[in-house]
Amino acid sequence: MATLRSECSLEMDCPKEVVIWNYYDHEHVVGTHYKHYNFLRILAEKEGWCLVERFYKLPIIQLRTSSLGFMFLENPNLIRSIQYGKLGIIFDQEIHLQDLGPDRCKVTSIYKMKVWGIFMIFQGLFQKVTTKWFMNTWDEDAPMRIRRWKVWKLGFRNFEGIEYINHRTTKPDESARSSYPLQLPVPKTPERPPGSGYRRLFSKSVEVGY
Ligand SMILES: [Fe+2]
């Protein structure tokens, strides 16, 4: 067997914990990434790990497919995501996270897929598809991550909003909060009915910008 491999890396203006929150926030997958995903179902989830079925379309080759993925936090600087796809394909993703300061981190995604030696002819295509995927989803995630970090510093809490705005009190000092506390699993809207998964609500949208 041989291994198709690709590596992508970019920097983001938030702590690495916000990036981890984003990876474990399943609901955004069919919202923020509506162009790529149309359905997901969380089969099991505990602090730091989850087993999720996802349905999506790959860029460039335009292939609609699905996979069953196990994602876990191997250590505070590494998320592993192992996805079992169609035809027994195993797609192994490592997401390395490195803090570059209180408001900046580096994310390196390494994609690997074991194949029969003859399929190494697809190395170039594998690199193109995974790089396009990384760049597209990065551009969609970036405003959300940066906004999350900004509102957290202003006192935002899930399902409660921003306290100083709700109660018309003094605006807190943003610089007073220098870290993002990671709480997994990420709180989510209950499925209706339970176990039915999260479906994409729209396939076209107006990009309003940020
Ligand atoms: Fe995302």
Residues whose N, C-alpha, C, O or C-beta is under 5 A from the ligand:
A	BS01	LIG	N22 T137 D141
